[in-house]
Amino acid sequence: MSDDITHRLTVEGVDPLCLAGVNDGNLIELTKRLGVRVSLRGDALTLQGPLAAVERATPVAEAMVDLARMGEQLDVHDVERLVVEEQAGALVGEGAGTELKIILPGLRRVIQPKTTGQREYLQSIVQNDIVIGIGPAGTGKTYLAVAAAVDALARKRVRRIMLARPAVEAGESLGFLPGDLQEKVDPYLRPLYDALEDMMPRDRVQKALETRTIEIAPLAYMRGRTLSDAFVILDEAQNATGMQMKMFLTRLGVNSRAVITGDKTQIDLANREDSGLLQVERILPGIEGIGFCYLTDIDVVRHRLVRDIIRAYAEDAQG
């Protein structure tokens, strides 16, 4: 059509497969979502179509190019997420987040925020001694916190990492689980092991656990300890009681930092109001050095259906 316009973006230095995906799947998804014709030729990505469609597609394409330039292997779910962010006015700007890249030692991997919410979360971890990250499943709360902890350990900013979780989930009781104490609590702590093993070679994880450079334990084990020179993560904090949360926060010693993560929609305590996460949200805002970060379904980086499921449950709760 005569009123179509053409906009070209330079993609010099970008791996075409990272950007376009298998069989140009990412470019096809962009066309399907925003109604523009997309072609990748040499060092140029061309967008063609009505002015309004090209204007909507341009920031999404720029974000795709940025991520591909940083070595991200994009897929159609990433394209969909970027389109959703653009529609919500929350798209990460060009080059944003590059200063928050975490390059993990021993692995050829770079971890960086993929959404505006994740960028603000990592920025808060850099700027504050205590960060409380609240949001639904799949937003990277635990994963990014563990990455920041591994980075701090590698840079010798701390001497050890402590990962803790309350052993209260889905109404189960530890007493009814088979095995010794370690075997009883391991299922609760497995997601923390998984995150660590994704970021460090397994033999190094094992050695760090043996030397207690990294400790993974139920929250109750922290009573009476002082944690100095440590990066401490309390995961699933919505299931910590108010007393446990106060105990945890008062364990911090010199040169320690803490990240507390939780999801207010998944409180498994008998009385919801006993949740220490709800308590700190009420009483700690405004204290210098404590940062609160709220992630939403826009920040979900798992399968696109996870975001849809979270929204469906939220709507049902409101209805």
Order of alpha helices (4+ residues) and beta strands (2+ residues): beta-alpha-alpha-beta-beta-alpha-alpha-beta-beta-alpha-beta-alpha-beta-alpha-alpha-beta-beta-alpha-beta-alpha-beta-alpha
